[in-house]
Amino acid sequence: MVQRNDLNMDHLTHYYLNAMGIQAWRLNTPLNPSVPAMTDEWHALQMTVANCTACDLCQTRTQTVFGVGHPQAKLMLIGEAPGFYEDQQGKPFVGRAGQLLNAMLESIGLTRDAVYIANILKCRPPNNRDPLPDEVAHCTPFLMKQIALIKPALLLALGRIAGHFLLETHAALGTLRGKVHAFGEEKIPLIVTYHPAYLLRNPADKSKAWQDLQAVHHHLSISNTPSRLSPIKKHNS
């Protein structure tokens, strides 16, 4: 039987870790113990996004989805676009895929409050279709500004579309996994993994996602805050 520490996990978290035979450990200390006051520049960016009418998605959205998490997070996760529930609540990854993402973070001792989560698009495309090139062109300057303000130590691209945009490639996701890439002029380390929604449809690939999460944990453990992550163990039975 798999043993694990006393993390405050919901049923889906237990299911996710049980399926992969993972023992998750807590952070020794919070990755970011306190949330600093938001800067005027950050507030201005939020208002610009909320009032954006640069593309036709402004006509069909319920509201924009700016992002959520710690504004000085060491780890920044980037998906492709809001879905139905995100459009309703104004937060990224709040549906079933969001629950799974929470479980994935908890499996390496992190929470949503310790990371920052955003998307390439700030508005939901109709019927959750893939983002169009002009939508990406209009929206991604907001994401680039977020990255510049947060200054993460590591980026995690969630899924094919996020990986393709951030790395400016059309390579298969399988060829992008298992490597630490460099993003932008700052050469920010970047890891690519599966989108949680994909994992819900293809649970057999959760073991590969776990490998990616271990790489995330390892990279954070050797970055500027090496003492803030506890070891992660995996049991085969």
C-alpha positions as CSV (number, residue, x, y, z in Angstrom):
1,M,0.0,0.0,0.0
2,V,1.3,3.4,-0.9
3,Q,2.2,5.6,2.1
4,R,2.1,9.4,2.0
5,N,2.3,12.2,4.5
6,D,-0.7,14.1,5.9
7,L,-1.3,16.5,3.0
8,N,-4.7,18.0,2.9
9,M,-5.9,16.3,-0.3
10,D,-9.3,15.8,-1.8
11,H,-10.6,12.6,-3.3
12,L,-9.3,13.4,-6.8
13,T,-5.8,14.1,-5.4
14,H,-5.8,10.7,-3.7
15,Y,-7.0,9.0,-6.9
16,Y,-4.3,10.7,-9.0
17,L,-1.5,9.7,-6.7
18,N,-2.8,6.2,-6.1
19,A,-2.9,5.7,-9.9
20,M,0.7,6.6,-10.2
21,G,2.1,5.1,-7.0
22,I,3.4,8.4,-5.7
23,Q,4.4,9.4,-2.2
24,A,4.1,13.2,-2.0
25,W,6.0,15.3,0.5
26,R,5.4,18.8,1.7
27,L,7.5,21.9,1.2
28,N,9.8,22.3,4.2
29,T,8.9,26.0,4.2
30,P,6.6,27.8,1.8
31,L,8.0,28.5,-1.6
32,N,7.0,32.1,-1.1
33,P,6.1,32.7,2.5
34,S,4.2,36.0,2.0
35,V,2.5,37.6,-0.9
36,P,3.9,41.1,-1.6
37,A,1.7,44.0,-2.5
38,M,0.8,44.2,-6.1
39,T,2.6,46.9,-8.0
40,D,0.9,49.7,-9.9
41,E,2.3,48.2,-13.1
42,W,0.6,44.9,-12.3
43,H,-2.7,46.5,-11.5
44,A,-2.5,48.5,-14.8
45,L,-1.9,45.3,-16.7
46,Q,-5.0,43.7,-15.1
47,M,-7.2,46.6,-16.0
48,T,-5.8,46.6,-19.6
49,V,-6.7,42.9,-20.0
50,A,-10.1,43.3,-18.4
51,N,-11.0,46.1,-20.9
52,C,-9.4,44.6,-24.0
53,T,-11.3,44.6,-27.2
54,A,-8.5,43.9,-29.6
55,C,-10.0,40.7,-31.1
56,D,-13.5,39.3,-31.6
57,L,-13.3,37.1,-28.4
58,C,-14.3,40.2,-26.5
59,Q,-17.8,39.7,-28.0
60,T,-18.3,36.2,-26.7
61,R,-16.5,36.1,-23.4
62,T,-18.2,36.4,-20.0
63,Q,-15.1,37.9,-18.6
64,T,-11.4,37.9,-19.1
65,V,-9.2,35.4,-17.2
66,F,-6.0,37.2,-16.2
67,G,-4.3,34.6,-14.1
68,V,-4.0,33.5,-10.4
69,G,-1.3,32.8,-7.9
70,H,1.8,34.4,-6.4
71,P,3.1,37.4,-8.3
72,Q,6.7,36.5,-7.5
73,A,6.4,32.7,-8.0
74,K,9.4,30.6,-8.8
75,L,7.2,28.4,-11.0
76,M,4.9,29.8,-13.6
77,L,2.5,27.4,-15.5
78,I,1.1,28.4,-18.8
79,G,-1.9,26.8,-20.6
80,E,-3.6,27.7,-23.8
81,A,-6.9,29.4,-23.1
82,P,-9.8,29.5,-20.6
83,G,-12.6,27.0,-20.9
84,F,-16.3,27.2,-19.9
85,Y,-15.8,27.2,-16.1
86,E,-12.8,29.5,-16.3
87,D,-14.9,32.0,-18.4
88,Q,-17.6,31.8,-15.8
89,Q,-15.3,32.3,-12.7
90,G,-12.6,34.4,-14.1
91,K,-9.8,32.1,-12.9
92,P,-7.7,29.6,-14.9
93,F,-8.0,25.8,-14.4
94,V,-11.0,25.6,-12.2
95,G,-12.9,22.7,-13.8
96,R,-12.0,19.0,-13.7
97,A,-8.7,19.8,-15.4
98,G,-8.1,22.3,-12.7
99,Q,-8.7,19.8,-10.0
100,L,-6.2,17.5,-11.6
101,L,-3.7,20.3,-11.9
102,N,-4.1,21.0,-8.2
103,A,-3.4,17.3,-7.6
104,M,-0.3,17.4,-9.8
105,L,1.1,20.4,-7.9
106,E,0.4,18.8,-4.6
107,S,2.2,15.6,-5.7
108,I,5.4,17.7,-5.6
109,G,4.6,19.7,-2.5
110,L,3.2,22.8,-4.2
111,T,-0.1,24.6,-4.1
112,R,-1.8,27.1,-6.4
113,D,-0.9,29.9,-4.0
114,A,2.8,29.2,-4.4
115,V,2.9,29.2,-8.2
116,Y,1.4,31.5,-10.9
117,I,-1.0,30.1,-13.5
118,A,-1.9,31.9,-16.7
119,N,-2.9,31.2,-20.3
120,I,-1.8,32.3,-23.7
121,L,-5.3,33.7,-24.3
122,K,-7.2,35.7,-21.7
123,C,-10.6,35.0,-23.2
124,R,-12.4,31.7,-24.0
125,P,-12.5,30.8,-27.6
126,P,-16.1,29.6,-28.7
127,N,-16.6,25.9,-28.1
128,N,-13.1,25.7,-26.6
129,R,-11.6,25.6,-30.1
130,D,-7.8,26.1,-30.6
131,P,-6.7,29.8,-30.5
132,L,-6.5,31.5,-33.9
133,P,-3.2,33.2,-35.0
134,D,-4.6,36.7,-34.7
135,E,-6.0,36.0,-31.3
136,V,-2.6,34.8,-30.1
137,A,-0.9,37.8,-31.7
138,H,-3.2,40.3,-29.9
139,C,-3.2,38.5,-26.5
140,T,0.4,37.2,-26.0
141,P,1.9,40.6,-25.2
142,F,-0.1,40.5,-22.0
143,L,1.5,37.1,-21.1
144,M,4.9,38.3,-22.0
145,K,4.4,41.2,-19.6
146,Q,3.3,38.9,-16.9
147,I,6.4,36.8,-17.3
148,A,8.6,39.9,-17.2
149,L,6.9,41.1,-14.0
150,I,6.9,37.7,-12.2
151,K,10.5,36.7,-13.2
152,P,9.9,33.0,-12.6
153,A,12.8,30.6,-12.2
154,L,11.0,28.0,-14.3
155,L,8.2,27.9,-16.8
156,L,6.0,24.9,-17.2
157,A,4.1,24.7,-20.5
158,L,0.8,22.8,-20.2
159,G,0.1,21.1,-23.5
160,R,0.9,21.2,-27.2
161,I,-0.4,24.7,-27.9
162,A,1.4,26.4,-25.0
163,G,4.6,24.5,-25.8
164,H,4.4,25.4,-29.5
165,F,4.0,29.1,-28.8
166,L,6.6,29.5,-26.1
167,L,9.2,27.5,-28.1
168,E,8.2,28.8,-31.5
169,T,8.0,25.3,-32.9
170,H,5.5,22.8,-34.3
171,A,7.3,19.7,-33.1
172,A,5.3,16.9,-31.5
173,L,4.8,17.3,-27.8
174,G,6.5,14.0,-27.2
175,T,9.7,15.4,-28.6
176,L,9.5,18.5,-26.5
177,R,9.1,16.5,-23.2
178,G,12.1,15.3,-21.3
179,K,14.2,18.4,-21.9
180,V,14.8,21.7,-20.2
181,H,14.4,24.3,-22.9
182,A,15.3,28.0,-22.7
183,F,12.7,30.7,-23.2
184,G,13.3,34.2,-24.5
185,E,16.2,36.6,-24.2
186,E,16.4,35.8,-20.5
187,K,16.8,32.1,-21.3
188,I,14.3,31.1,-18.6
189,P,14.3,27.4,-18.2
190,L,11.1,25.8,-19.6
191,I,9.7,22.3,-19.3
192,V,6.8,21.0,-21.4
193,T,4.2,18.5,-20.1
194,Y,0.7,17.3,-21.0
195,H,-2.3,19.5,-20.5
196,P,-4.4,18.2,-17.6
197,A,-7.5,18.0,-19.9
198,Y,-5.5,15.6,-22.1
199,L,-4.6,13.5,-19.1
200,L,-8.2,13.2,-18.2
201,R,-8.9,11.7,-21.6
202,N,-5.7,9.7,-21.7
203,P,-4.9,8.6,-18.1
204,A,-2.3,6.1,-19.3
205,D,0.0,9.1,-19.9
206,K,-0.1,10.2,-16.3
207,S,3.1,8.3,-15.6
208,K,4.9,10.4,-18.2
209,A,3.4,13.5,-16.7
210,W,4.8,12.4,-13.3
211,Q,8.3,12.2,-14.9
212,D,7.8,15.8,-16.0
213,L,6.8,16.8,-12.5
214,Q,9.8,15.2,-11.1
215,A,11.9,17.3,-13.5
216,V,10.1,20.4,-12.3
217,H,10.8,19.5,-8.6
218,H,14.4,18.8,-9.4
219,H,14.9,22.1,-11.2
220,L,13.3,24.1,-8.4
221,S,15.3,22.3,-5.8
222,I,18.6,23.3,-7.4
223,S,17.5,26.9,-8.2
224,N,17.8,29.9,-5.9
225,T,15.8,28.3,-3.2
226,P,17.3,24.8,-2.9
227,S,16.2,24.2,0.7
228,R,12.5,24.8,0.2
229,L,11.5,21.5,-1.5
230,S,11.5,18.2,0.2
231,P,12.4,14.9,-1.6
232,I,9.8,13.3,-3.8
233,K,9.6,9.5,-3.7
234,K,7.9,7.0,-6.0
235,H,7.0,3.5,-5.0
236,N,6.5,0.7,-7.4
237,S,3.9,-1.0,-5.3
